[in-house]
Amino acid sequence: MDLEARSLQPNVKAVLLAKLREYKSDLNNLKSEHKRLASANSNQATRDDLLESGMADAMSVSANQRGRLMMSTERLNESSDRIKESRRTMLETEELGVSILQDLHQQRQSLLHANDTLHGVDDNISKSKKILTNMSRRMSRNKWIISSIIVVLVVAIALILYFKLSK
């Protein structure tokens, strides 16, 4: 994901890299919390074993200690559930990020293709404009040539008539 985000345009790249760093830091925080809770869980089990083996009489364990032990176990279970939920959310977010990056890549390809097509059309329009300009010049030149020929013929006919009638 990091490589794909770096290959995008600067305005999109900055936003995606910031989100990616945020997701990575969230992931690292969740991993460290999970390790802490997992080690706390094993420490709690060792502590429970020591407490149970150290007591000769099961009746001497007070109800208050059992209550605290139950509350600690419940908090540990709740923390484990929160870690699992956080991990599931992180995975969903990562999948969503990958999907968005794929969509952005597709859109980039579409825009590049449209840009290439637009440049081709622009080139064709430029060529057409040159051709039309040349045709317009030729038309103007041909009009001048025809007009000149007509004037010369009219003058020639007028001279011929003048000389024929004056004799």
Secondary structure, DSSP 8 states (H G I E B T S, - for coil): -HHHHHTS-HHHHHHHHHHHHHHHHHHHHHHHHHHHHHHHHHHHHHHHHHHHHH-S-GGGS-HHHHHHHHHHHHHHHHHHHHHHHHHHHHHHHHHHHHHHHHHHHHHHHHHHHHHHHHHHHHHHHHHHHHHHHHHHHHHHHHHHHHHHHHHHHHHHHHHHHHHHHH-
